[in-house]
Amino acid sequence: MPVTWAEVLPDMLVQGYNASHRWNVLETQMESGPQRRTRMSAHYVINGTGTLMLNKAQMAELYNVLDAANDGADWISGVRLDMGGGPKEHRARITGFQVNVVVPDILWRAILWWETDERILV
């Protein structure tokens, strides 16, 4: 069953945002001559982090989405990521997260590590 990002969850904040493209070529050192380069895959993955400020109901919904996505093993549709051209919906996996209490029982900061294979940059 496809998992969809909940509408009640906010867009990830640009502050605390980072995206890095993986180098998709494996380089092997040879005894002599230039390094051998092998393309690992035509599938590109972008890794990044994002910050969400969540109230109690949104925090519960984030846990529901993560549970439905097998704790990040499955792809989540509709994750709104801002990669420089404003928030756009991507298919992404949450590869890790950290939750910090900002105001006890009122406000939390969730830092999410994610990966996407969709190159919707602008």
Sequence and secondary structure as in RCSB ss.txt:
>XXXX:A:sequence
MPVTWAEVLPDMLVQGYNASHRWNVLETQMESGPQRRTRMSAHYVINGTGTLMLNKAQMAELYNVLDAANDGADW
ISGVRLDMGGGPKEHRARITGFQVNVVVPDILWRAILWWETDERILV
>XXXX:A:secstr
  EE  TTS   EEEEEEEEE   EEEE  SSSS EEEE  S   EEEEEEEEE HHHHHHHHHHHHHTGGGTS 
EEEEEEESSSSEEEEEEEEEEEEEEEEETTTEEEEEEEEEE      
